[in-house]
């Protein structure tokens, strides 16, 4: 009798989660891309998600040191038809669907910069602190079909220290239209000389203070990268998400003494509660 009761309990819980998942699949995200937060469930008005994520990543661009960082997750969103305005952590932005195959996005985000103590091994000693500031990010995705199975992506990042551009292709896996499932993007990243030297350049004063060779980089190809995103509804309110990124630097970047590694990588997982 006890075994039957346990079996009934498991079946009840399973059916509950299954019905919830099916209900979520009936909702439409602005665009069914797991890399994008969409807490609106297809409804106009306010939505709110709050959570926590854990990331294992390189300590700074070009570092061969790794660390674990805990970060808040989620956003406050307001949807009006095919437009979502949002505030997420250190960024405020808008994304909008134009027709069935264009997704445009603009956000203003806070860039923390780099500090000498980002390297626990003293690899940045003498290079000074980089100023904090804001960056404007403009992004466009062009889907080949209305179900967003494949797309082209372009992104421009601009601020007080040069410009960065990203161009690539992406693919979505799964049949869901509620923003869950997984996706992968293969991209090429370019930067101008100002942006390149912000991260990897060493001027004569820094060279004298750090003992590293003075280095000046040209603009051009920065890296080739691949990123993966996953999102799943545990129930009606809880989401689990995961992400992974790998970026392999170009030969121009790898010649910098700051680039102790030929690549940058990041892996993260987290949970979000949708109110």
Secondary structure, DSSP 8 states (H G I E B T S, - for coil): -HHHHHHHHHHHHHHHHHHHHHHHHTS--SS--TTS---STT-SEEEEEEEEEEEEEESSTT-S-EEEEEEEEEEEEEEETTEEEEEETTEEEEEEEETTTEEEEEEEEEE----GGG-TTSTTTTS-----EEEEEEEEEEESSTT-SEEEEEEEEEESS-EEEEEEEEEEESS-SSS-EEEEEEEEEEE-HHHHHHHH-B-HHHHHHH----B---SEEEEEEEEEEEEEESSSSEEEEEEEEEEEE-HHHHTSTT--SSEEEEEEEEEEEE-
